[in-house]
Amino acid sequence: APEPPAAAAAPAAASGDGKKQQQQQPEAFSAPKPRPFYVRPENIPDILTAAVANVPRLYAGAVVAGYRLRQPKSGAGSTAAVEEYSATLPAGRPRLPLQVFEFEACPFCRRVREALCALDLDAYVLPAPRGGRVYREILKERAGKAQFPYLVDPNTGFEGYESAKITEYLYETYGDGSVPVMASNGPLFALTSGLATLARAGKGGKRAAKVVYPEKALELWSYEPSPFCRVVREKMTELELPYLLHNTARGSIKRRELRALTGRVQVPYLVDPNTGVAMFESAEIMEYLEKTYGPGAPGVAAEP
């Protein structure tokens, strides 16, 4: 998919706060072997709190809208006992990925991410954490203020603030028009989404001290309530790394695409076109991102 204008403009908008350069793989880097559900002992508290954050939201975004199970069709080539699919989502998907200005710790942004997951939509995530020096400024220039989330749909021309309005638009345009109770506006959403943010103590809300801005947006296969994916998205937010998000909720057609690409369905899965790295495993992904784009990365610029 083509880079969104905002992502392409990021290094220029940084005005010296970050440094644009061709990144290299970390020294002696080797992509880890995938180990489903493995958690390093030192990362157990982080993964546990990321999992607890799903409880108030009842794991919203775990499955696509209209999720169903059926026996695979004869001759389809599947070896699975059952096939997961959506009985309500249209077969055709938008031609271009959507674009969303947001940050992981924002409770209102969570509502939009859950909707994108349930509706099986890909989107460029343009992270705008507190202290961010790229996408906050781009959004102020584009729409007048740094308020999040902000959605851009290049397929229809829609642009707008307000998570409730964005969610209604997404379900009306790419779903059956019915907004789930957990995504509806009101005290239930405010309470449960606020509790989810509290469980993570605001991680994914503030920019790192120094960053290296990538030449190209990264790609991430993920789904909203996965605790392994959440910690990676938080890190990408803190490093202001734009990425193309491939949502892979249960029943998503992207799961078949991921299996065709990698031979397995496991998330998170990161592809970095700037270095040629493609890898599984959340802990190793975060280490890779920190070494390549974080405060100690080669070529990081001095900042005031």
C-alpha positions in Angstrom: 0.0 0.0 0.0 1.3 3.5 -0.7 2.7 5.6 2.1 0.2 8.1 3.5 1.2 11.8 3.0 1.6 12.3 6.7 4.0 9.4 7.0 6.1 10.6 4.0 6.2 14.1 5.6 7.3 12.9 9.0 11.1 13.4 8.7 10.7 16.9 7.2 8.2 17.8 10.0 10.6 16.7 12.6 12.7 19.9 12.1 15.8 18.4 13.5 14.3 16.8 16.5 14.9 13.3 15.0 17.2 12.2 12.3 16.2 10.6 9.0 18.7 8.0 7.8 18.9 4.6 6.3 18.7 2.2 9.3 20.7 -1.0 9.6 19.9 -4.1 11.5 21.3 -4.2 15.0 24.8 -5.8 15.3 24.7 -9.6 15.4 20.9 -9.5 14.9 19.1 -12.7 14.2 15.3 -13.0 14.0 14.1 -15.3 16.8 12.2 -18.6 16.3 8.5 -18.2 16.9 7.4 -19.6 20.3 3.6 -19.3 20.7 2.5 -17.9 24.1 6.1 -17.9 25.5 6.8 -15.2 28.0 10.2 -14.4 29.3 10.2 -14.5 33.1 11.1 -10.8 33.4 8.3 -9.8 31.1 5.5 -11.7 33.0 4.3 -8.6 34.9 4.1 -6.6 31.7 2.1 -9.2 29.8 -0.2 -9.8 32.8 -1.2 -6.2 33.1 -1.6 -6.0 29.3 -4.0 -8.9 29.6 -5.8 -7.5 32.6 -6.5 -4.3 30.5 -8.8 -6.4 28.3 -11.1 -7.4 31.1 -13.0 -4.1 31.5 -13.5 -4.0 27.7 -14.7 -7.7 27.5 -12.0 -8.4 25.0 -13.5 -6.1 22.4 -11.8 -6.5 19.0 -11.0 -10.2 19.6 -13.3 -11.4 16.8 -14.6 -9.8 13.7 -18.2 -8.6 13.5 -20.6 -11.4 12.6 -18.0 -14.0 13.8 -19.1 -17.6 12.9 -17.7 -21.1 12.7 -18.3 -23.6 9.9 -16.8 -26.7 8.4 -14.3 -26.0 5.7 -15.5 -26.4 2.2 -14.5 -29.5 0.4 -11.4 -29.0 -1.7 -10.6 -25.7 -0.1 -7.2 -27.1 1.0 -7.7 -26.3 4.7 -6.6 -28.8 7.3 -8.4 -27.1 10.1 -11.4 -28.8 11.7 -13.4 -25.6 11.6 -13.2 -22.4 9.6 -13.7 -19.0 11.2 -15.4 -16.3 9.2 -17.7 -13.3 9.3 -21.3 -13.7 8.3 -22.0 -9.9 8.0 -18.9 -8.2 6.7 -18.8 -7.5 2.9 -16.4 -9.5 0.9 -14.9 -6.4 -0.7 -12.6 -4.3 1.5 -11.5 -0.7 1.0 -8.9 -0.3 -1.8 -6.6 1.9 0.4 -5.7 1.6 4.0 -7.3 4.1 6.3 -5.2 6.5 8.4 -5.6 7.2 12.1 -3.8 9.7 14.2 -3.8 8.3 17.7 -1.7 7.0 20.6 -2.0 3.7 22.4 -2.8 4.9 25.9 -5.7 7.1 24.8 -9.0 5.6 25.9 -10.9 7.2 23.1 -8.4 5.9 20.5 -9.0 2.4 21.8 -12.6 2.6 20.7 -11.5 3.3 17.1 -8.9 0.6 17.2 -11.4 -2.0 18.4 -13.8 -1.0 15.6 -11.0 -1.3 13.0 -10.3 -4.8 14.3 -13.9 -5.9 14.4 -14.5 -4.6 10.8 -11.2 -6.2 9.6 -9.8 -2.9 8.3 -6.2 -2.1 7.7 -5.0 1.3 8.7 -1.8 3.4 8.8 -1.3 4.3 12.5 0.3 7.7 12.8 1.3 7.8 16.5 1.0 11.0 18.4 2.1 10.5 22.0 2.4 13.3 24.5 5.5 15.2 23.6 5.4 13.9 20.1 7.1 16.1 17.5 5.8 14.8 14.2 2.2 13.7 13.9 0.8 16.1 16.5 2.2 19.0 14.5 1.0 17.5 11.2 -2.5 17.1 12.5 -2.6 20.7 13.8 -1.6 21.9 10.4 -4.1 19.6 8.7 -7.2 20.0 10.9 -6.5 22.8 13.4 -5.8 21.1 16.7 -4.0 18.1 18.2 -7.0 16.1 19.4 -7.2 12.3 19.1 -8.2 10.1 17.5 -8.5 11.6 14.1 -9.5 9.4 11.1 -8.7 9.9 7.4 -10.4 7.6 4.9 -8.9 8.2 1.4 -11.5 5.9 -0.1 -14.4 8.2 0.7 -12.9 11.5 1.6 -14.1 11.3 5.2 -12.0 13.1 7.9 -12.9 13.8 11.4 -12.3 13.9 15.2 -14.4 12.4 17.9 -14.2 8.6 18.6 -17.9 8.1 18.7 -18.5 9.8 15.4 -15.6 7.9 13.8 -16.9 4.6 15.1 -20.4 5.3 13.8 -18.9 6.2 10.4 -16.8 3.0 10.3 -19.8 0.7 11.1 -22.1 2.5 8.7 -19.5 2.4 5.9 -17.8 -1.0 6.4 -20.2 -2.9 8.6 -23.9 -3.4 8.9 -24.5 0.0 10.5 -25.0 -1.4 14.0 -22.5 -0.2 16.6 -21.9 -2.7 19.4 -22.8 -1.9 23.0 -19.2 -1.8 24.1 -18.4 0.8 21.4 -21.5 3.0 22.0 -21.1 6.4 23.6 -21.9 6.7 27.2 -20.7 6.1 30.8 -20.1 2.4 30.2 -17.5 3.1 27.5 -15.9 5.9 29.5 -15.6 3.7 32.6 -14.3 0.5 31.0 -11.9 2.2 28.6 -10.5 4.3 31.4 -9.9 1.2 33.5 -8.1 -0.4 30.6 -5.8 2.5 30.4 -5.3 2.6 34.1 -4.2 -1.1 34.1 -1.3 -0.2 31.9 -0.3 2.9 33.9 -0.4 5.1 30.8 2.2 3.1 28.8 2.2 4.1 25.2 1.3 7.6 26.1 4.5 9.6 26.1 7.3 10.0 23.5 10.7 8.6 24.2 13.5 11.1 25.0 15.2 10.6 21.6 14.2 8.7 18.4 15.3 8.0 14.9 12.6 8.5 12.3 12.3 5.8 9.7 12.4 6.3 6.0 9.3 4.1 5.5 6.4 3.0 7.6 6.7 -0.3 9.3 4.1 -3.1 9.1 2.5 -4.9 12.0 0.1 -7.8 12.1 -1.8 -7.5 15.4 -5.2 -7.5 17.0 -6.4 -5.2 19.7 -6.8 -7.3 22.8 -3.7 -9.4 22.4 -1.4 -8.5 25.3 1.6 -9.5 23.2 0.6 -7.1 20.5 -0.3 -4.4 23.0 3.2 -4.0 24.4 4.6 -3.8 20.9 2.1 -1.1 19.9 3.0 0.8 23.0 6.6 0.8 22.1 5.9 1.9 18.6 3.9 4.8 19.9 6.6 5.9 22.3 9.1 5.9 19.4 6.7 7.7 17.1 7.0 4.9 14.5 4.3 5.0 11.8 3.1 1.6 10.7 0.6 -0.2 8.5 -1.6 -2.1 10.9 -3.0 -5.4 9.6 -5.8 -6.4 12.0 -6.0 -10.1 12.6 -9.0 -10.7 14.9 -10.5 -14.2 14.9 -12.3 -14.7 11.7 -10.2 -12.1 9.8 -9.2 -12.8 6.2 -5.8 -11.4 7.2 -5.1 -14.6 9.1 -5.1 -16.5 5.9 -2.8 -13.9 4.4 -0.5 -14.1 7.3 -0.3 -17.9 7.1 0.4 -17.7 3.4 3.2 -15.2 4.1 4.9 -16.8 7.1 3.5 -20.4 7.2 1.8 -19.8 10.5 -0.7 -17.6 12.3 1.0 -15.9 15.2 1.0 -12.2 16.3 2.6 -9.8 16.7 4.5 -10.1 13.4 6.7 -7.1 12.4 8.1 -6.2 9.0 10.5 -3.4 8.7 11.2 -2.4 5.1 13.9 0.0 6.2 16.2 -2.9 7.4 14.7 -5.9 5.8 13.8 -7.4 9.2 10.7 -9.6 9.5 10.1 -11.2 12.9 7.8 -12.7 15.5 8.0 -12.6 19.4 6.9 -9.5 21.2 9.9 -9.2 23.6 12.5 -9.5 20.8 10.4 -7.1 18.6 10.6 -4.4 21.4 14.3 -4.9 21.8 14.8 -4.6 18.1 12.7 -1.4 17.9 14.6 0.1 20.8 18.0 -0.7 19.4 17.1 0.5 15.9 14.9 3.6 16.6 15.2 4.4 20.3 17.4 6.8 22.4 20.5 4.6 22.0 20.1 3.8 18.3 23.0 4.6 15.9 22.5 8.1 14.4 20.0 9.3 17.0 19.9 13.1 17.0 20.6 15.3 20.0 17.4 17.0 21.2 16.8 20.0 23.5 
